[in-house]
Amino acid sequence: MRRWAIIALLILCPIAWAAPLMRAAILPIFGMREISILSGLAELWRSDIWLAAVVTLFAILAPYGKLLAMLAQTYGRLPARAAPALQLASKLAMADIFLIALYIVIAKGAGHVTVQAAWGLYLFTGCVLASLALSLAQPRPLPPLAQPRP
């Protein structure tokens, strides 16, 4: 079951990144512009390369890499020595923080901007929450048994 959930997330996450998260407009009479994670990142790459690199790493690559490592672990392909790296990836995967920031943007708007949630926001929310649940339910390695002293 866990394996299939991870595979589903590996398929759904890229769809969520491309799906419209919100619609925004300065004045709604001029139409609403759909914004996705990928379109937002594309704008960020044009305006601030360093920030775009950080956001791409922590909001896209680290969470996806964490899912790939979790899948490798379920197949027994992740060596035990990689467990600390997986724990680090879990800490660096900032998709949940990114999601909270998105909700704040939608709730507050930006001055005279009209912002509406779109279906991709719910898909992305589901992906982040499922990934978080899988991370929390991840089996932890048992500590080595103490060896008796001679």
N, C-alpha and C positions, 0 to 999 in steps of 0.2 A: 504494500500500500504506500509506504513512504517513498519507495523508488518511483512509483507512478506519479505521485504528487510532485516530486522534483522534476521529472520529465515534463509534466504539464506546465510547471512554472518556467522551465527553459523554453517552452514554445510560446507561452502567453506573455512573458516579459517583453520580448521585442515587439509584439503586437501592441502592448500597453504603451511602449515608448513612442510608437508612431500614431497611436489613436489620439483624437482630440481630447485634451484634458479640460479645456475651458474655451469659452468664446469671450472675446473682449472687444470693446469699442469705446472710443471717446464719446461719441454720440450715437446711440443705437439706431437712429434714423439712417445713418450711413452704412449700416450693415455691421455684422459681427465678424471678427477675424478669429478663425479656429487656431488654437495654439496647442502643440503637442510637446512632449519632452524633447524630441529630436529637432523640431523647428525652433524651440527655445535655445537649445544648445547651438544650433547653426547660427542664430543671431549672436549668441555669446561669443562664438569663435570669431565672428566679424569684428566685435567691439573690444573684447578683452581675452586674449589668447591664454594667459596664465590662469585666469579664473575659469575659463572654459575647460582647460586641462584638468584642473582640480575637481570641478563638478563632474566631468566625464569619468574620471578615475573613481571617485567615491560614490557617485550616484548610479553609474552604469556598469563599469568594468569590475569593480570590487564585488558588488552584489551578484553579478552573473558568474564571476569566478568562484564565489563562495558556493553557488548552486552546483557548478561543475564539480567542485571538490567534494561536496556532499554526495553527489551522484557516484563519483569514483569511490567514495567510502562505502556506499551501500553495495557496490559490486566487489568490494575487497581489493580494489586497485590502488587505494591510497595507503602508502606505508605509514606505520605508526609514528615515525619520526616527523611526518608532515602534520600531525595533529596540532602542534603549536602554531603552524602557519595557517591552518584552518581557523583556529581561534582568533588569530590576528585579523584574518580576512573578515570574520564575523564582526569584529569591532570596527574595522575600517569601512564596512559596507554601510553607507549612510543613506540608503534609500528611504528608511523610515523618517529620518530628519528632513530629507528632501520633500517627502510627502507632507509632513507637518507644515513646512514652509509654503507649499502649494495651497493648503487649506487656509492658511493665514492670508495669502494673496487673494484668494477667492472671497473670503469673508470680509476683508477690509476694502478690497479694491484699491485704487490709487487715485484719490481725489475725484475727478469727474469721469473716471473710467467706469463703464458698466462691465461687470464680469459675471459670467454664468458658467456653472459646472457642466461638463459634457460627459458622455458615456465612458470615455477613456479614463477619467479620474476614478470612476468606480472600479474599473478593471485594474488599474494600477494600484489602487488601495487594496483590492483583494489579493493581488500578487505580493505586495509588501507584507500584508498581515499573514498570508500563508507561509511566506519565507521565514518570517519571524517565528511563527508557531513551529515550523520544522526545525529551526535552529534551537529553540528552547527545548524541544522534545528529542534532540539529538542525543544518542547514547554517549555517555562520557566514559573514557577509558578508566578502568579500575587502577588504583595505585598498586605498585608492586608490593608483594608480600614481604614483610620483614624477615630477613634471614637470621636464624639463631646464631649467636656467637659461639665459637668453639671454646 
